[in-house]
């Protein structure tokens, strides 16, 4: 399935290809390629971020690994039974169970801001990955852009399912979308997203997954 979710040789977006070349020149030890999804291929929970961080996933080659953005995410994944460890670092042996993490855009964008045509160019990978989520499964979107990309990938209208923190929407196949503010350094330091708020999002996710597993 991975070849439908991710192409390590993808060159669809010239701006991103050029930017990766610049970053690689300054940081030859960095991954600096499209970052693949990470986790359980048969996951019931799919976590969708926006794009790799420059000194995180773009460096380590694993989503939300190596910078501040993953700190709170992996802590919650551990607390709620999806991760083998509460923190993530390059080169560790962390394993996800029942969960997979991906990004709406697989390549590092300048200033962490992909443009619309780049998000659109990467969407078929997300479409295929969403199709792999089983009946009753859950998609957790981190941030508005990830939320919007999931909605479009599901051929739904954003006006009917707008981004709201801790909101739950039904998707086709008796699946659910739960959205949250992104666990970025800015959001956590300004307390737009607190640990308690993120824990409540994961409580909702866990409840939905458990209901699906019990059905």
C-alpha positions in Angstrom: 0.0 0.0 0.0 2.9 2.4 0.7 3.4 3.1 -3.0 -0.1 4.5 -3.1 0.4 6.7 0.0 3.9 8.1 -0.8 6.4 8.4 -3.6 10.1 8.9 -2.4 10.9 10.2 -5.9 8.0 12.6 -6.3 8.9 15.8 -8.0 5.4 17.3 -8.6 6.1 20.7 -7.0 9.1 22.6 -8.4 9.1 25.1 -5.6 9.4 22.4 -3.0 12.0 20.4 -5.0 14.1 23.5 -5.2 13.7 24.3 -1.5 14.7 20.8 -0.5 17.9 21.2 -2.6 18.8 24.4 -0.7 18.1 22.9 2.7 20.1 19.7 1.8 23.1 21.9 0.7 23.2 23.5 4.2 22.3 20.2 6.0 23.7 17.2 4.1 22.9 14.9 7.0 19.1 15.7 6.7 16.6 13.4 5.1 15.4 16.1 2.7 12.9 14.0 0.7 9.2 13.4 0.7 8.5 12.1 4.2 6.7 8.8 4.3 3.8 7.9 6.7 4.8 6.2 9.9 3.0 3.6 11.9 0.6 0.7 11.5 -0.4 -0.1 7.9 -3.7 -1.4 9.2 -4.4 1.5 11.6 -7.8 2.4 12.9 -6.5 5.9 13.7 -4.9 8.2 11.1 -3.3 11.4 12.4 -2.9 14.0 9.6 -0.5 16.9 10.0 0.2 19.7 7.6 3.8 19.2 6.4 7.3 18.1 7.6 9.1 20.5 9.9 12.5 21.8 8.7 14.5 20.5 11.7 12.0 17.7 12.6 10.5 15.3 10.1 12.5 16.8 7.2 15.7 16.0 9.2 14.7 12.6 10.7 12.5 11.2 7.9 9.7 10.5 10.3 6.6 12.6 10.9 6.6 14.7 14.1 10.1 13.4 15.0 13.0 15.5 16.1 11.4 18.9 17.0 9.0 20.5 19.4 5.9 19.7 17.4 5.9 16.0 18.2 6.4 16.3 21.9 2.8 16.6 22.9 1.6 14.4 20.1 3.7 11.4 21.1 2.9 11.9 24.8 -0.8 11.6 24.0 -0.3 8.7 21.7 1.5 6.9 24.5 -1.1 7.8 27.2 -3.9 6.5 25.0 -2.2 3.3 24.0 -1.0 4.0 20.5 2.7 4.5 21.1 5.4 2.4 22.7 7.0 5.4 24.2 5.9 8.9 25.4 8.5 10.8 23.3 10.1 10.5 19.9 13.7 11.0 18.8 15.6 10.1 15.7 17.0 6.6 15.8 14.7 5.3 18.6 12.8 2.1 18.4 9.3 3.6 18.9 6.4 1.6 17.5 2.9 2.7 16.8 0.0 0.3 17.3 -3.4 0.9 15.7 -2.2 4.3 14.6 -0.4 5.9 11.6 0.9 9.4 11.2 1.0 11.2 7.9 1.1 14.7 6.4 -1.2 16.4 3.9 2.0 17.7 2.1 4.9 15.2 2.2 7.7 17.7 1.5 9.1 20.6 3.5 7.6 23.9 2.4 9.3 27.3 2.8 8.3 28.9 6.1 6.2 25.8 6.8 3.5 27.3 4.4 2.6 25.1 1.4 0.6 26.9 -1.3 -2.7 25.7 -2.6 -1.4 23.9 -5.7 1.2 22.0 -3.6 -1.5 20.8 -1.2 -3.7 19.8 -4.2 -0.8 18.1 -5.9 -0.2 15.9 -2.9 -3.9 15.1 -2.2 -4.1 11.8 -4.1 -1.7 10.3 -1.7 -3.9 11.4 1.2 -7.0 10.1 -0.7 -5.5 6.6 -1.0 -4.4 6.6 2.7 -7.9 7.7 3.8 -9.4 4.8 1.8 -7.3 2.4 3.9 -9.0 3.5 7.2 -11.5 0.8 8.0 -15.2 1.2 8.8 -15.5 2.9 12.1 -12.0 4.3 11.9 -11.0 7.8 13.0 -9.0 10.6 11.3 -7.4 13.2 13.6 -6.6 16.4 11.7 -4.0 18.7 13.3 -4.7 22.3 12.2 -7.1 23.9 9.7 -5.1 23.2 6.6 -4.9 19.5 7.4 -8.6 19.5 8.2 -9.5 21.2 4.9 -7.3 18.8 2.9 -9.0 15.8 4.5 -12.5 17.3 3.8 -11.5 17.8 0.1 -9.9 14.4 -0.1 -13.3 13.0 1.0 -15.1 15.0 -1.7 -17.0 16.9 1.0 -17.6 20.7 1.2 -15.6 22.7 3.8 -18.6 25.0 4.4 -20.6 21.9 5.6 -17.8 20.7 7.8 -15.7 23.8 8.9 -12.6 23.5 11.1 -13.4 23.7 14.8 -11.2 22.5 17.6 -12.4 19.3 19.2 -15.2 19.0 16.6 -16.3 15.6 15.3 -17.7 15.0 11.9 -19.0 11.8 10.3 -17.3 10.6 7.1 -18.4 8.0 4.6 -18.0 4.4 5.8 -19.1 5.2 9.3 -15.7 6.8 9.9 -15.1 10.0 11.9 -13.0 13.1 11.6 -11.8 14.8 14.8 -10.0 18.1 14.4 -7.6 19.9 16.7 -5.4 22.9 16.8 -1.9 21.9 15.7 0.5 20.9 18.4 3.1 23.4 17.2 5.5 25.3 19.4 3.6 28.5 18.8 0.2 27.0 19.7 1.4 25.3 22.8 3.6 28.2 24.1 0.7 30.7 23.6 -1.6 28.2 25.2 -3.9 28.2 22.2 -3.6 24.5 22.7 -3.0 23.3 26.2 -2.1 19.7 27.3 -5.6 19.4 28.8 -7.2 20.5 25.6 -5.2 18.0 23.6 -5.9 15.2 26.1 -9.6 15.9 25.7 -9.3 15.6 21.9 -7.6 12.2 22.4 -10.3 11.1 24.8 -12.8 11.7 22.0 -10.7 9.8 19.5 -10.2 6.9 21.9 -13.9 6.7 22.6 -14.7 6.6 18.9 -12.1 3.9 18.2 -13.2 1.8 21.1 -16.8 2.0 19.9 -15.7 0.8 16.5 -13.7 -2.0 17.9 -16.6 -3.2 20.1 -19.1 -3.1 17.2 
